[in-house]
Amino acid sequence: MRNIIEIKNLRVSFGSDGERVDAVSGVSLSVPERSTVSIVGESGCGKTVTALSIMRLIPEPPGRVDEGEITFDGANLLKLSDRDMRAIRGNRISMVFQEPISSLNPVFSVGEQIGEALRTHLKVSRKEEKERVLELLRLVRISEPNKRINSYPHELSGGMCQRVMIAMALSCNPELLIADEPTTALDVTIQASILELISELRDKIGMSVLLITHDLGIIAEVADRVYVMYAGKIVEEAPMKNLFKNPRHPYTVGLMNSIPSLHIRKERLRAIPGIVPSLKDLPIGCRFQDRCPMVIDKCRFSEPPLREIESGHLSACYRAEEVSLKV
């Protein structure tokens, strides 16, 4: 299957020339056509920075892409002119940002905001714009679209604002949709409906999805492939079913053990001990060493490479073959 986008050895840093910190350290990943790929990890691990790098939205300064390639339709996005990138951003590649209410402009109606991408990229008439906006509101299952087209963000619930954001992202039928924590701050039932909607629209429109989340629990039904990220690096990569059935990195096991279960009532959730290391002071060797129950001496002076453990399943752990859900 052809990849819609490929990232190779992406390295992004922040700071001044005197002191720079790598937020993303040599990340490589790909998103095949008509598939959903997820990046999972704790806050601050580099997930959003990776997504913003695809969109060329890293603020410079203080941010800077130091190395790597992001290939889309045969072109390296990092080498395109600003004009060429604007033709792709919001048109062929769209992004749904975190916190939909704060992402929408409070002084414009949702109809105006959804229609902006149409006016920018497709040069449609006002009549065509309104018809397309109403079509998009129906597509994302917003009731009474003729009324809601004139509503302002503060008049909508969080779930409806998220649907508006998805409608904006889909306005030009993108080939790739990047969804950055699309269910943050929404209750559980709304989370499920938003994820179901994204999957349904993927199949209907034929686009690919890059889903970014900190919660392994929400991707079980929607992702085809998962990249687990820790402290700026990919530590495990696998098809979704393989990852849940047979994780090969202690960090992934820790994330799984922290998912609440209806079947375990008396046992407390198993938190991952310790804290994520500061990007300014990363340890020599494995970045997960101080929190890992399987750490050995080798982990403390040599960084484990991301290697294939079995077909299509990669792990950056020296003891990957010994890892199990009991860790």
BELZIMO-V642490 format. One record per helix or strand of 2 or more residues. SS is the DSSP state (~ for helix, > for strand). FROM is the first residue (numbers start at 1). LEN is the number of residues. If there is no record, write none. Layout:
BEGIN
ss-><SS,SS>
from-><FROM,FROM>
len-><LEN,LEN>
END
This chain:
BEGIN
ss-><>,>,>,~,>,>,~,~,>,~,~,~,~,~,~,>,~,>,~,>,>,~,~,~,~,>,>,~>
from-><3,19,36,47,63,75,77,82,93,100,110,126,145,153,158,176,188,208,216,225,233,240,250,289,297,307,313,320>
len-><14,14,5,9,10,2,3,7,4,4,13,14,4,3,13,5,18,6,3,6,7,6,8,3,4,4,3,3>
END
